[in-house]
Amino acid sequence: MKAFLAALAIVSAQLAAAHYTLPDLIANGTTFPDWVYVRTTQNHYSNAPITDVNSTEFRCYELDLNATPGQTQIATVEAGSTIGFKAV
């Protein structure tokens, strides 16, 4: 019974970790603030899943079309730089 509960806890933890956002750009070891170099979405602080896999929002996770154009900045990095994103 203990093994079953432990396995259930592990599986549940994996499911809970499946939803996240990537608001922070990391360039050459510097982590920039949330949403400076990454476009925000309407539901950027929601971990709710997309329920309609045929929706155009599936790829952009409800891109915020009401955001001010040009609000997201453009990062300049050198060729060969290491870049990444921080999941939240």
C-alpha positions as a Markdown table, in Angstrom:
| # | Residue | x | y | z |
|---|---|---|---|---|
| 1 | Met | 0.0 | 0.0 | 0.0 |
| 2 | Lys | 2.8 | 2.4 | 0.8 |
| 3 | Ala | 4.5 | 1.7 | -2.6 |
| 4 | Phe | 1.2 | 2.4 | -4.3 |
| 5 | Leu | 0.8 | 5.8 | -2.5 |
| 6 | Ala | 4.4 | 6.7 | -3.3 |
| 7 | Ala | 3.9 | 5.9 | -7.0 |
| 8 | Leu | 0.7 | 7.9 | -7.0 |
| 9 | Ala | 2.4 | 10.9 | -5.4 |
| 10 | Ile | 5.2 | 10.7 | -8.0 |
| 11 | Val | 2.7 | 10.5 | -10.9 |
| 12 | Ser | 0.7 | 13.4 | -9.4 |
| 13 | Ala | 3.8 | 15.5 | -9.1 |
| 14 | Gln | 4.6 | 15.0 | -12.7 |
| 15 | Leu | 1.2 | 16.1 | -13.8 |
| 16 | Ala | 1.3 | 19.2 | -11.6 |
| 17 | Ala | 4.6 | 20.2 | -13.1 |
| 18 | Ala | 3.3 | 19.9 | -16.7 |
| 19 | His | 2.0 | 23.5 | -16.9 |
| 20 | Tyr | 4.3 | 26.4 | -16.8 |
| 21 | Thr | 5.2 | 29.7 | -18.5 |
| 22 | Leu | 8.5 | 31.0 | -19.8 |
| 23 | Pro | 8.5 | 34.7 | -18.9 |
| 24 | Asp | 12.3 | 35.2 | -18.5 |
| 25 | Leu | 15.0 | 35.4 | -21.1 |
| 26 | Ile | 18.4 | 34.2 | -20.1 |
| 27 | Ala | 21.3 | 35.5 | -22.2 |
| 28 | Asn | 24.9 | 34.8 | -21.3 |
| 29 | Gly | 24.0 | 34.0 | -17.7 |
| 30 | Thr | 21.9 | 37.1 | -17.2 |
| 31 | Thr | 18.3 | 36.5 | -16.3 |
| 32 | Phe | 16.1 | 39.4 | -17.4 |
| 33 | Pro | 12.8 | 40.4 | -15.7 |
| 34 | Asp | 9.5 | 38.8 | -16.6 |
| 35 | Trp | 8.0 | 39.6 | -20.0 |
| 36 | Val | 10.7 | 42.1 | -21.1 |
| 37 | Tyr | 11.9 | 40.0 | -24.0 |
| 38 | Val | 9.1 | 37.5 | -24.2 |
| 39 | Arg | 5.6 | 38.3 | -25.5 |
| 40 | Thr | 2.9 | 38.2 | -22.8 |
| 41 | Thr | -0.3 | 36.2 | -23.2 |
| 42 | Gln | -3.8 | 36.9 | -21.9 |
| 43 | Asn | -3.5 | 34.1 | -19.4 |
| 44 | His | 0.2 | 34.4 | -18.6 |
| 45 | Tyr | -0.3 | 33.8 | -14.9 |
| 46 | Ser | -2.7 | 30.9 | -15.4 |
| 47 | Asn | -1.5 | 27.3 | -15.4 |
| 48 | Ala | -4.8 | 26.1 | -16.8 |
| 49 | Pro | -4.5 | 23.8 | -19.8 |
| 50 | Ile | -5.7 | 24.6 | -23.3 |
| 51 | Thr | -8.8 | 22.4 | -23.8 |
| 52 | Asp | -9.4 | 22.8 | -27.6 |
| 53 | Val | -6.4 | 21.3 | -29.5 |
| 54 | Asn | -7.8 | 22.7 | -32.7 |
| 55 | Ser | -7.7 | 26.3 | -31.5 |
| 56 | Thr | -5.2 | 28.8 | -32.9 |
| 57 | Glu | -4.5 | 29.7 | -29.3 |
| 58 | Phe | -2.9 | 26.3 | -28.8 |
| 59 | Arg | 0.5 | 27.4 | -30.2 |
| 60 | Cys | 0.5 | 30.9 | -28.7 |
| 61 | Tyr | -1.4 | 30.1 | -25.5 |
| 62 | Glu | -3.9 | 32.9 | -26.0 |
| 63 | Leu | -1.6 | 35.6 | -27.3 |
| 64 | Asp | -2.6 | 39.0 | -25.8 |
| 65 | Leu | -3.8 | 40.9 | -28.9 |
| 66 | Asn | -4.8 | 43.8 | -26.6 |
| 67 | Ala | -1.2 | 44.4 | -25.5 |
| 68 | Thr | 0.4 | 47.6 | -26.6 |
| 69 | Pro | 2.2 | 47.0 | -29.9 |
| 70 | Gly | 6.0 | 47.1 | -29.4 |
| 71 | Gln | 5.7 | 46.5 | -25.7 |
| 72 | Thr | 8.1 | 43.5 | -25.9 |
| 73 | Gln | 11.7 | 44.6 | -26.3 |
| 74 | Ile | 14.2 | 43.0 | -28.6 |
| 75 | Ala | 17.3 | 41.5 | -27.0 |
| 76 | Thr | 20.6 | 41.9 | -28.8 |
| 77 | Val | 23.0 | 39.0 | -28.3 |
| 78 | Glu | 26.3 | 38.1 | -29.9 |
| 79 | Ala | 26.6 | 35.2 | -32.3 |
| 80 | Gly | 27.4 | 32.1 | -30.4 |
| 81 | Ser | 25.8 | 33.4 | -27.2 |
| 82 | Thr | 24.1 | 31.0 | -24.8 |
| 83 | Ile | 20.4 | 31.8 | -24.5 |
| 84 | Gly | 17.5 | 30.1 | -22.8 |
| 85 | Phe | 14.2 | 30.7 | -20.9 |
| 86 | Lys | 13.4 | 30.4 | -17.2 |
| 87 | Ala | 10.2 | 28.3 | -16.5 |
| 88 | Val | 7.8 | 29.5 | -13.8 |
